[in-house]
Amino acid sequence: MLTKLSRHLSGVRRPARYTGGEVGAVIKDKHDIDLRVAFCFPDTYEIGMSCLGLRILYDLINRQPGIWCERAFAPWDDMRQVLIRTKTPLYALESGDGLCGFDVLAFTLQYEMSYTNVLSMLDLAGIPLRADNRGERHPIVIAGGPCTFNPEPLADFIDLFVIGEGEEVIIELLGCIRTWKKSGDSKAALLTDVCRIPGVYVPSLYNVSYGKDGLITEITPLHGTPETVDKRIIKDFDSVCVPERPIVPNIEIVHDRAALELFRGCIRGCRFCQAGFTSRPVREKSPQTLCRQAKSVIENSGCSEIGLVSLSTSDYTYLRPLCDSILEWCEPMRVSLSLPSLRADSFSKELLNKVQKVRKSGLTFAPEAGTPRMRDVINKNLTEKDLMDALQTAFLGGWNGVKLYFMIGLPTETDEDVREIGELCNRVYYMWRQSRQDKGRSVRISSGASCFVPKPHTPFQWEPMDSVQALRRKAGLVKDTVRKQITFRWHDPLTSYIEAVFARGDRRLGKVLEQAYRLGCRMDGWSEFFSSERWMEAFRLEGLDPDFYALRRRDFDEILPWAHISCGVSREYLQNECRRAYAAQPTPDCRSECSGCGLGSNGRCLNVTP
Amino acid sequence: MSHLNVRLAYQKTGRAKYISHLDLMRVFARAFARLKIPLRFSEGFNPHPYLSIAMPLGVGIESLCERLDFGISQAINIGSLPYRLNAELPAGIRAEAAVIGGRPFAQIAFAEYKITVETNIPPNRIHALFTSTVIVSKRSKKKAPVPTDIVPMIKNFSCVRFRDGIQITALLASQNPSLNPEYIAEGFRQYLDPEASFDFVRTALFDAAAHPFDALAGEGNGVCSYPPKN
């Protein structure tokens, strides 16, 4: 493959994205292999290689004798054109073999705006996009990842989805596919067989009917398939391994550091956050395991930074002792510690000193909203005093820069709430002026606002999104309020609007997705490629109204497109949380008080006894 | 603490030719870290290991004679280093020899390149061109490209028929001023054949007296043969 492409690779940006050959890439002898899997990441190499899920599953699948898991990424447009011009099918990096010859293509869906890249990758591989156009010899196309909690917009293209955490179910599933391959049975037989594996969702085995008003009237399981698909979780999270021989990319990737996952789930329940609900319950690794794994990931990767990752790192029960014991050997090795997703209310001088032991990293907080009322609506449970105290500690400690993240377009938001985002940034600036250590240095306060996109399985899943015009006006309000010393950036509402359509879309959107792809949409998460006009044209051609999906308020009793996909959190709980949001009533975190989300009563929460 | 300087000779061939200079520095730093080589680090807010590669290669150019210098803070077994390192380096990077010390990189004056060209132009025409005057627009740091005659920077130039094309062997000035072999290609396309395509391999390093720069591995002293086996 590479010999064929070598003439062209020098002409594309960052050609090392397409060559493989990294230390840690797994090469197996094809003669010993009876199942070939390509882990497909529908974005660039640099994004994909930063994904912890890819690294965990790649390692896990390749531990299976007889199965070879390789990687494929979405090529940048220059390379895409080279592949088309040279009639080279999209290939996996390890063997250089075209994806069409694989048994299984496993996509990960991290972000709605990567959906067109899924189609693009299938197309570049020479594989029909629609599942029902694929024959018995084509690969089985599967997908997992956070977006599969509403898999419906991709139902036409994917043979089966894996809902929830993949470590166990992927091995069970690949085992079934392996047996099926030997049996010579039809693909239909395989699909009706594997839909009985908990966490496996076969969209073609469900019929969705719609009323005249466009609302779903019924979701019917066919051939006795389960009525609801329950997500999978790893009960014993402490047993999840880290790769012993991690892939060391030859080029700089987005998160160029070793990552150590502290826990899954989140105790907080911020009402806008999908992961906060779908990844429940909280499961921590023991500090002993983490110490051992921290050492192993650093020694085996050679990275000079280790990031302790989770949905809210400061909520890890043993964070301080863990940091201390990691730093004990990190420091002499010049390995720095980074703690992303810190909450301002748990930020202390002690923690600050830990993160700057070897290298000073950036400091980022996410107050999410400008007023206490708004933060109560979204259940952020963070006071301005907490934030200011944390920043004072940081500025007194010599920091001269901070990033602040906010959202605009939240439910019940008023202009006052929006302006207060700007005012809060200004107060941060005044705080810096009072507490700065070095009078000669200037401050870098950059604040960013993203547009709130209502997501499935959250208390805001019934909420309308703000219109593009409203979001632009609100971003303008913040911009007019902040002082000139503060950099204020905001997300393009047009991209968020399309994201909102697909986040809560149904399977009728499949034809829009295909049309948009045919019109040239791909790499939609990249502003240089995103084209709102092309998307609107695709909706127009397919006769679907995007406002129906993005801007419409749903009734609590509407059948939502993901009604048959369960993350274990009950509908009643989400409705109750939504009502509490309207009343600006916070809900305590899981550790302080069980709020009865539904996992406990099912016996699936490990922190409460039903 | 006293420091020792180590010089590593390595090849960069095959798909490794697409790894850029900066990325390669990181690849080495991480390989050394995995082998627990006691690298010498800079002091200060952002400690980094002292690594220095002689005459950074452009992306897409192969080399049989790369040199990397790095500092160590404790003695290590130099003899086994290339072997241990090779298990930790990506496909196409091959460590060949390591020694303590070495001549300063500043004494490298010329580098030899083998340039394989797919073209129908006969060798005598090519030779005639590159021994007369070849004006190409030469880029330099932060300055606009300047039309420059590259022939004075070509110390030796020969070309022979090779497979379906031509193989050029050229000895190019490497420091003050230096000539990137891509300019040979540029001149070739401009004056002879706009369709020609090129493969570059740096094969040996020489000092100002045109003697081999060092006795480490490289084609200059007969250790390697061309084309490299991948």
Interface residues (C-beta under 8 A of the other chain):
Chain A: L2 R7 L9 S10 P15 A16 T19 G20 G21 E22 V23 V248 N250 I251 E252 E299 N300 S301 G302 C303 S304 M333 R334 V358 R359 K360
Chain B: G14 R15 A16 Y18 I19 S20 L22 D23 L24 R26 V27 A29 R30 A31 F32 A33 R34 K36 F41 F45 N46 P47 H48 V59 G60 E88 L89 P90 A91 G92 S197
